[in-house]
Amino acid sequence: MLVAAGLALSLAACGKSDPPAGQQTGDTHPVAHAMGTTEVPLTPQRVVVLDTDKLDTAVTLGITPVGAAVADQTGLPTYLGDAVGTVQVVGTLTEPDLEAIEGLHPDLILGTKFRQEQFYDELSAIAPTVFTEKVGITWKENFLLDGEALGKKDTAADLLGAYENRAETVGEDIDGAADLEVGIVRFMPDHIRVYGPDSFSGIVVADAGLDRPDFQKLNGADDKRFAKVSQEKIDDADGDVLFYCAYGADATAALEEVTDGSLWKGMSAVENGKAYTVNDEIWMTGIGVTAANMILDDLAAKLT
């Protein structure tokens, strides 16, 4: 059997190029994903992640990537602490640095079709590459798929289940959770957003059994992730409770200007001392189980 296997391998190698740098030649398993099916190592050792959810997922599953792309306005997320201390930045989410990625000799690359589809062929020439379809609305499915690619399928399922159980418990500890309207506002460099039921933070809030202001349910909208709101209409973002954050330095300046205005100060959540600033990295760009549990921490700390 060993001789036959060796002969088969040698025949298969005829006419084939060597595997890309860093790609393992040992045991693999097929992973079906947004771009097809890819054979990936059973236990990848040098992982590059090209979206923020994949970084959260890898760290959640006990894996330190060798490289990670970052959001335009931020670097590596601080909420993950020392777990990302050795990670090399390899470009941004929409412009990954292919040369830097190749130089890290990865044996697995995790990305998102939504952001990096145009780079898929080049990335696949470097190492086995697995893409999820979207970001945010499918964050739980993404976590499980990335967990499978990382060789941690069962662990990922267990951790997601534990998060969902905890979300239910946190909600049970909040008085009148089902009737409590929680607003979520994010200041961007050039506009303001309210986040709806299909956003990452909106899903976490719903998992805890909390309600949302009618305006933020985005009823009738094709895209229920978020909607823009003007500074002159910021009171449309009001709720019983308000959580707000800013994406980058320019957005922080805009936040300070708006929250110093009379419209903001006249919102019921603000007047009642129920408006809380939160970490944008956690509520908006984390998009993984560790970030989701930290949102639950905020809900528990402010609402119970």
N, C-alpha and C positions, 0 to 999 in steps of 0.2 A: 504493500500500500504506500509506503514511504517512497519507494522508487517511482511508482506510478505518479504520485503527487509531484515529485520533483520533476519528472518528465513533462507533466502538464504545465507546470509553472514555467519551465524553460521554453516550451513551445509558445505559451501565451506571451512570453516576453519578446519573442521574435517580431521585429517590425514595430515595437512599441518604444516610445521614449521613456526615459526615467521619470519617476513621479516628481511633482514639483518640490522645490526645496522645503524641508520641514514636514512633508507629508509622510505619515507612518506607512510602512509596508506590511505591518502585522495584521492582527485580526480587526475587521471592520464590521459595521452593521449598516443596513440601509435606513435612511431617514427621509420620509416624504415631506416635502415642504413647498413653499409658494412657487419655486422655480423648477420643480421636478423631484427626483429622488437622487440622493447623494450617498455614497458610501463614506462613512466617517469612522474614525478610530473608536474602538470600544471605550478607551480611557484617554481622551486627548490631554496632552500635557502642556501645549503652547497655544493658548486660545487668544484670538483677537476679536474684540467686540466692536461693532460699528453703530450701536445705538444705546441710549441711556438705559433702556429696559434690560438689555442684555448684560450690561455691567452690573446692575442690581441683581439680576438672576444668578450670574456667575458667583458673585460674592455670597449671596444667600445660600448657594449650594456648596460653599467652601472652596471655590476655585478662584485663584488670583490670575486674571488675564495678563498676558505679556504686553498687550497693547489695547488701546481703546480710543475711539473717536469721541469728540466732545461737542457739546452744543456751542453755537457761535459766540454767545455772550458769557460763557462760563468755562472753567477748566474742569478737572476731575471733581466729582461731587464730594463735598466735605462731610456729608452725613455718613458716608461709608468709612470714614476715619482711616486708620492705618492699613486697612484691607486693600487700599488702592495706592499705597505709598510707593510701590515699585512699578506701577503700571506706566508704560510709555504712551504718550499722546501721539496718535497717528492721524492727524487731520481732524476735520469736522464731520458732523453727521451727513452733510450733503456733499462734502468734498474730501473723502478719505485719501490719505497719502499712500498711494500704492507702493512707492519705493520704500517707504518706511515700514510698511506692512511686510513686504517681501524680505526686508532685512532682519525681521524678527523670526523668520523661519517657522511660521505657525503650522500646526497640524489640524487646526479647525478655525474657520472664520464664521462668525454669526452676524447677520445683518438683517435689513428690512427692505422688502421689495418697494414699499412706499417711498423710501428715501434713496436707495442705492441700486435700483434695478439696472441702470446704465453701466454700472461697474461690475456686474455679476460675472461676466465671462473672464474679465481680467483677474478678478479675485479667485475664481475657480481654477485658474491656471497657476495660482500661487499655492493654494491649499483647498481641501474640501470645504465648500461653502454652503451654509444653510440659511435661508431667508424666511422670515415670517412675512405674512401678507401686509398687515397694517400695524399701527402703533396706537395704544390707548384703549379703544373700545374692545379689542380682543386680548387685553393684557394677560388674562388668565390662561387662555389657550396658548398664547405665545410662551408663557412661563413653562407650560408643560412640554411644548415642542422643543424649546431650547434645553430644557432639562433632559429630554430624550437624547438630543445631540451631544450633550455633555456627559452622557453615560450615567445620569442621575434621575432616571425616569421615576422610579418609585419614591425617592426622596422628595422630588418636586411635588408629586401628588400628595404626599403626607404633609408637606409644609403648606401647600395651598389649602388643604382641608383644615389644618390647624388655624390658619388665618381666618377662614370663613366661620369657623366655630367661635373664634375670639370676637369677630365683628358682631356676631349675634349676641354674645354675652355683653359686650360694651353697650350695645343698643338697649338691652334689657335693663341696664343700670341707669339709663337716662330717663328721667321722668317725662312722660308724654312724648316720647321719641317720634311716634308716628305722626304727630301733629306739629312737630317742631320744624319750622321752615329754615333751612340752612342755606345761606347764600355763599357763593364762591366767586371771588373777583381776582383777576390777575392784570397787573399793569404791565404792558409791553412798551418798548421804546417809543412807538408812534401811535398806540391806541390802547383802549381798555377792553377787556373781555370778561364776560360772565360765563361760567362753565356749566354745561348741561349734564343730563343723565348718562350720556355715552362717553364722557371724559373719564380719565383715570380716577381723579379725586371724586367725581360725581358717582362713579360706581362704588367706591369705598364707602362714601356717605350712605348710599342706598343699602349696601350690605349691612350697615349698622341700623337699618330700619328707620332712618331719618327722612323727613319730607323736604321738599324744595319749594322755594317761592314759585308762583305760577309762571312768572316771566322767564325763570331759569329752567323750566321744564322744556322749553323750546318746542312746544306743541306746534305741529304743522311744518316744522323745518325739516329739510332733507338731511342736514348735518346737525346732529344733536350733541356734538362735542362742545362747541362754544359759539357764542355770538358776540359781536362788537356792541359796545354801548358808548355813547359820547360823554364827554366830561359834563356837558349841560344836562344830561339825562342820567347821571350816576345814581340818582335816587331810585331808578328802576331796578337797581341791584340789591335793594334792601331786603331784609328778611328778619326773622326773630333773632337769628345769630348770623354773623358775617365773618368769614375767614378770607383774608386777602394777602397778596404777595406781589413781588415785582421780579421781572426777568432782566437782570443786568443793571448796571449803574445808571444808564439813561432812564430806564423805567422806574428806578428808585426815586430819581429826581421828580418824575411826573407824579408818582404816588404821593410824595411829600407835598407837592403843590395842591393836588386834589383833596387830600385828607385835611388840609389846612383851610379848606373853603367851607362856606356856610351850607351848601347843599349836602356835602358829606356829613357835616356835624349835625344836620337836621334829620338824618336817617334814624329810624327807630332803634336799630341795632346799636348804633353809635351812642345815641342818647341814653340807652339803657346799659351801657358798658359791656355790650355783647359783641363788639367788633374786635377781632384778634388778628394780628399779623402773624403769618406762618412762613416756613422755609419753602421757597419756590422749588428748590432741588427735590424736596420730598413730595410736595403736593402736586407738582406739575411734570417734572422731568424724571422722577425716580421710576415710576411705572413698573414696579415689581413688588414682590412680597415683603421685602424689608421696608421699602418706602410705605407700603400700604399699612403695615403694622405701626409705623411711626405716625401716620395720619390717625390711626385708632388711638394712639397715645395722646394726640392733641385733642381728639374728641372727648376722651375720658377725662383729661385734665381740665377742660373748659366747661363740659356739660354735665358732669356727674357730681 
